[in-house]
């Protein structure tokens, strides 16, 4: 798959909704847990392989392939 193929598959409204949802989650430095959980849930709902890693206490880092 080329970069152009990937770009063509992006739903602009879904991307906008995702960005707005993340921007509206209260997640100051050190308290990123809710934002990390949101990303984790989004990845799961969209068929990505993913994992949730606790970094320090409540902070989370969501990543997917």
Biotite code that builds the C-alpha atoms (Angstrom):
import biotite.structure as struc

atoms = struc.array([
    struc.Atom([0.000, 0.000, 0.000], chain_id="A", res_id=1, res_name="UNK", atom_name="CA", element="C"),
    struc.Atom([1.353, 3.383, -0.987], chain_id="A", res_id=2, res_name="UNK", atom_name="CA", element="C"),
    struc.Atom([1.090, 6.563, 1.104], chain_id="A", res_id=3, res_name="UNK", atom_name="CA", element="C"),
    struc.Atom([-1.481, 7.800, -1.408], chain_id="A", res_id=4, res_name="UNK", atom_name="CA", element="C"),
    struc.Atom([-3.585, 4.652, -0.819], chain_id="A", res_id=5, res_name="UNK", atom_name="CA", element="C"),
    struc.Atom([-3.503, 5.271, 2.919], chain_id="A", res_id=6, res_name="UNK", atom_name="CA", element="C"),
    struc.Atom([-4.487, 8.925, 2.516], chain_id="A", res_id=7, res_name="UNK", atom_name="CA", element="C"),
    struc.Atom([-7.356, 7.958, 0.206], chain_id="A", res_id=8, res_name="UNK", atom_name="CA", element="C"),
    struc.Atom([-8.769, 5.659, 2.917], chain_id="A", res_id=9, res_name="UNK", atom_name="CA", element="C"),
    struc.Atom([-8.901, 8.382, 5.588], chain_id="A", res_id=10, res_name="UNK", atom_name="CA", element="C"),
    struc.Atom([-12.406, 9.536, 6.440], chain_id="A", res_id=11, res_name="UNK", atom_name="CA", element="C"),
    struc.Atom([-11.961, 13.281, 6.996], chain_id="A", res_id=12, res_name="UNK", atom_name="CA", element="C"),
    struc.Atom([-15.011, 13.600, 9.262], chain_id="A", res_id=13, res_name="UNK", atom_name="CA", element="C"),
    struc.Atom([-13.888, 10.658, 11.397], chain_id="A", res_id=14, res_name="UNK", atom_name="CA", element="C"),
    struc.Atom([-10.413, 12.201, 11.680], chain_id="A", res_id=15, res_name="UNK", atom_name="CA", element="C"),
    struc.Atom([-11.923, 15.535, 12.712], chain_id="A", res_id=16, res_name="UNK", atom_name="CA", element="C"),
    struc.Atom([-14.205, 13.848, 15.263], chain_id="A", res_id=17, res_name="UNK", atom_name="CA", element="C"),
    struc.Atom([-11.247, 11.916, 16.702], chain_id="A", res_id=18, res_name="UNK", atom_name="CA", element="C"),
    struc.Atom([-9.098, 15.049, 16.987], chain_id="A", res_id=19, res_name="UNK", atom_name="CA", element="C"),
    struc.Atom([-11.909, 17.006, 18.651], chain_id="A", res_id=20, res_name="UNK", atom_name="CA", element="C"),
    struc.Atom([-12.684, 14.177, 21.072], chain_id="A", res_id=21, res_name="UNK", atom_name="CA", element="C"),
    struc.Atom([-9.029, 13.886, 22.093], chain_id="A", res_id=22, res_name="UNK", atom_name="CA", element="C"),
    struc.Atom([-8.715, 17.644, 22.434], chain_id="A", res_id=23, res_name="UNK", atom_name="CA", element="C"),
    struc.Atom([-11.709, 17.720, 24.771], chain_id="A", res_id=24, res_name="UNK", atom_name="CA", element="C"),
    struc.Atom([-10.322, 15.110, 27.165], chain_id="A", res_id=25, res_name="UNK", atom_name="CA", element="C"),
    struc.Atom([-8.828, 16.690, 30.275], chain_id="A", res_id=26, res_name="UNK", atom_name="CA", element="C"),
    struc.Atom([-5.339, 15.183, 30.256], chain_id="A", res_id=27, res_name="UNK", atom_name="CA", element="C"),
    struc.Atom([-2.696, 17.510, 31.673], chain_id="A", res_id=28, res_name="UNK", atom_name="CA", element="C"),
    struc.Atom([0.884, 16.297, 31.907], chain_id="A", res_id=29, res_name="UNK", atom_name="CA", element="C"),
    struc.Atom([1.035, 13.333, 34.234], chain_id="A", res_id=30, res_name="UNK", atom_name="CA", element="C"),
    struc.Atom([-2.689, 12.620, 33.923], chain_id="A", res_id=31, res_name="UNK", atom_name="CA", element="C"),
    struc.Atom([-2.934, 11.297, 30.390], chain_id="A", res_id=32, res_name="UNK", atom_name="CA", element="C"),
    struc.Atom([-4.783, 8.119, 31.403], chain_id="A", res_id=33, res_name="UNK", atom_name="CA", element="C"),
    struc.Atom([-8.208, 9.112, 30.022], chain_id="A", res_id=34, res_name="UNK", atom_name="CA", element="C"),
    struc.Atom([-6.736, 10.175, 26.664], chain_id="A", res_id=35, res_name="UNK", atom_name="CA", element="C"),
    struc.Atom([-4.670, 6.989, 26.474], chain_id="A", res_id=36, res_name="UNK", atom_name="CA", element="C"),
    struc.Atom([-7.758, 4.911, 27.231], chain_id="A", res_id=37, res_name="UNK", atom_name="CA", element="C"),
    struc.Atom([-9.715, 6.753, 24.545], chain_id="A", res_id=38, res_name="UNK", atom_name="CA", element="C"),
    struc.Atom([-7.018, 6.008, 21.949], chain_id="A", res_id=39, res_name="UNK", atom_name="CA", element="C"),
    struc.Atom([-6.874, 2.380, 23.122], chain_id="A", res_id=40, res_name="UNK", atom_name="CA", element="C"),
    struc.Atom([-10.642, 2.014, 22.761], chain_id="A", res_id=41, res_name="UNK", atom_name="CA", element="C"),
    struc.Atom([-10.593, 3.717, 19.342], chain_id="A", res_id=42, res_name="UNK", atom_name="CA", element="C"),
    struc.Atom([-7.852, 1.377, 18.111], chain_id="A", res_id=43, res_name="UNK", atom_name="CA", element="C"),
    struc.Atom([-9.834, -1.645, 19.342], chain_id="A", res_id=44, res_name="UNK", atom_name="CA", element="C"),
    struc.Atom([-13.045, -0.424, 17.704], chain_id="A", res_id=45, res_name="UNK", atom_name="CA", element="C"),
    struc.Atom([-11.233, 0.103, 14.403], chain_id="A", res_id=46, res_name="UNK", atom_name="CA", element="C"),
    struc.Atom([-9.527, -3.277, 14.153], chain_id="A", res_id=47, res_name="UNK", atom_name="CA", element="C"),
    struc.Atom([-5.959, -2.321, 15.047], chain_id="A", res_id=48, res_name="UNK", atom_name="CA", element="C"),
    struc.Atom([-3.656, -4.602, 16.992], chain_id="A", res_id=49, res_name="UNK", atom_name="CA", element="C"),
    struc.Atom([-2.932, -2.565, 20.101], chain_id="A", res_id=50, res_name="UNK", atom_name="CA", element="C"),
    struc.Atom([-1.767, -2.595, 23.683], chain_id="A", res_id=51, res_name="UNK", atom_name="CA", element="C"),
    struc.Atom([-1.990, -0.298, 26.667], chain_id="A", res_id=52, res_name="UNK", atom_name="CA", element="C"),
    struc.Atom([1.166, 0.359, 28.623], chain_id="A", res_id=53, res_name="UNK", atom_name="CA", element="C"),
    struc.Atom([1.237, 2.069, 32.016], chain_id="A", res_id=54, res_name="UNK", atom_name="CA", element="C"),
    struc.Atom([4.142, 4.500, 31.944], chain_id="A", res_id=55, res_name="UNK", atom_name="CA", element="C"),
    struc.Atom([4.061, 6.117, 35.389], chain_id="A", res_id=56, res_name="UNK", atom_name="CA", element="C"),
    struc.Atom([1.119, 5.468, 37.651], chain_id="A", res_id=57, res_name="UNK", atom_name="CA", element="C"),
    struc.Atom([-2.007, 6.598, 35.828], chain_id="A", res_id=58, res_name="UNK", atom_name="CA", element="C"),
    struc.Atom([-0.329, 7.771, 32.621], chain_id="A", res_id=59, res_name="UNK", atom_name="CA", element="C"),
    struc.Atom([-0.937, 5.534, 29.596], chain_id="A", res_id=60, res_name="UNK", atom_name="CA", element="C"),
    struc.Atom([0.588, 5.235, 26.198], chain_id="A", res_id=61, res_name="UNK", atom_name="CA", element="C"),
    struc.Atom([-1.655, 3.697, 23.552], chain_id="A", res_id=62, res_name="UNK", atom_name="CA", element="C"),
    struc.Atom([-0.036, 2.343, 20.448], chain_id="A", res_id=63, res_name="UNK", atom_name="CA", element="C"),
    struc.Atom([-1.162, 0.267, 17.533], chain_id="A", res_id=64, res_name="UNK", atom_name="CA", element="C"),
    struc.Atom([-0.062, -1.226, 14.260], chain_id="A", res_id=65, res_name="UNK", atom_name="CA", element="C"),
])
